[in-house]
Amino acid sequence: MTVSLPRSGLLPPSHDVPDLLAPGLKLVLCGTALGRRSAQARAYYAHPANLFWRTLHEVGLTPERLAPTEYPRLLDYGIGLTDLAKRHFGNDAELPADAFDRAALEAKIRRFAPALLAFTSKRAAAGFLEMPTGRIAPGPQAQALGPTRLFVLSSPSGSARRSWDPSVWAALAAQVRALEG
């Protein structure tokens, strides 16, 4: 039986979507939190209006367009996934102020030390960098976390469509290719 989730709230353990992390990754993509649809599907970026999977393929980060349920395959391409708020789900505006676990994300990144940590929204970056979204420009950031360079992307969420900019995703893909070269 499928449990229907409310619009937002604490993530039930039955709907947890584990981090996709491993040593030696080129890139870890970090979202704010699972959306309702992703929590329901138990897969990252599962809402059909989300441009995440299409964009990964279009900018060349994956050689094929993966379905949200295929997210574990990203490890084959040196890419990991996590969220800043692992215990909550919902749209950014619906998350409580204490949902973000900056310390846990920092510990994960220090442990696995990917070459790049890219936030898939300015809101996720703001929660981690502890600064207002208005002070964050998409693209490479001056801050780093040990050997891991930071990058901020435009949100692929359907609710953020008016600020969508695929060129920043293409710039990230170029940085990843430079790591390989």
N, C-alpha and C positions, 0 to 999 in steps of 0.2 A: 504494500500500500504506500502511495506517495504522500508525504506530509507536505501540506501547503504552508509556505512561510508567509508571514506578514511582510509589509513593504521594507522594514528594516528592524534591526534589533540584535540581540546576542545571537551568535551563530551556534546552533545546536551541534553537539559533537557528531551527530549522524550526517551533517552536511559539511563537515570540515574538508577543505581542499588543501592538501599538504604542500609545503614549500617544495620547489623543484630546484634543489641546490646540490652542487658537487664541487670538489676542488678542481681548479684549472679552467673554469669557465671564462669565456671571452666577455660575456655580457650577462648581467642579471637585470631583468625588467621588474620594477616594483610599482604596483598599483596602490591605490588608497585602501580599498577593501573590496571584497567580493560584492557585486551587485546582487539583488534578489534573484535574478535569473541564473546567475553563475552559481550561487549557493544552492539553488534548486537543482541545477544540472550537475553539481559537484565538479565543475570545470571552470577554469579561468576564462574571462571575456566571452561568456556564452550567449549574451543577448545578440539576436540577429542584426540589430542596428549598430553594433559595435564594429568598428573598422580595424580592430587589432590584428586579427588573423589575415585578413586581406592585405593589410599594409605590410606585415612582416614579409609576405611573399612578394609583393610589388616592389619593395625596396631591395630585395635580394638577401634578406636575412635568413629566409628559408627557401629551398629550391622548389617547394610546392606549397600550395595553400592547405594548411592543416585545419581540421575541425577542432572546436574547443575540447572535445573529449580526447583528442590525440595530444594534448599538451605535454605528456611525459616525453614525447619524441623530440621536444626542443633540446633535450640534453645531447642528442645526436649531432646538433648543430652548434654546440658550445654555449647554449643559452639556458638560463635559469629563470625562475619566476618566484615572486613572493609578494606580499602586501604589507603595508605599514600597520594596518589594523587587522590582525588575524582572528580576533575573537568576536568581531562584529560584521554585519553585512548591511548593505543599503547604499543609497546615493550619498555622495559626500556631504551634502547639506543635512542629511538625516543622522549622521554619525555623532555620538556624544563627544564632548571635548576630550574625555579621557580614553578614547578608543585607540589612539595612536600609541604604539609601543616603540618609540625611537631607540631605546636601549637594546631591545631584542633585535631589531634590524641591524643596528651597528655591530652587535656581537656576531650575528650571522655573516655579515660582510667581512668583518675582520677574520673570522674563522676560515671562510672559503676563498677570500681574496680574489674575486673576479677582476679582470682588467677594467671593466666598466660597470657602473651601477646607473641605470637609466630609470628615472621616475616617469611613469606613463601619464602624469598630470602635474600641473603646477601645484595642485592641492596636496598631493603626496609629497612633493619636494618641500613645500612650505612646512608640512608637519615634521619632516625630518630635519630640515635646516633651521627650524624654529624662527621663521621670518614670514612676513606677509606675502601673499601670492603676488601682489603688485610690485614687489621688489625682485621678483624672480623672472629672468628672461629665459625663454627656451634655448636649448643648445648646451654646449659644454659649460661647466661651472668652474669657478676659480677654486672652490673647495675640493678637497680629496679626503678619502678615508684610508689612510695608509697608502698602499700602492694602487688603490682603486680610485679611478677618476669618476667624477659625477657628471651626469647629463640629465637635462630636463626636456621631455617631449610634450607635444600638444596631446591632449586627451583624445583617445579614439572613441570615447563614449558617445552614443547618439545624443545625449543631453548636452554635450559640449560642442556640437557641430558648428556653431557660429565662430568658434575660435580654432577650428581644425586647420592644421598646417602640415601637410605631408612632407614638405621640404625638410623639416627638422628631423623627421624619421629617416629621410634619405641621407642627411648629414651624419646621423648615428651609424647607419649602415656603412658609410664611407670610412668612419673611424674603425669599425669592426674589421673591415677589409684591410685597412692599413696594419692592423695587428697581425693579420695572417701573412702579409707581404714581407 
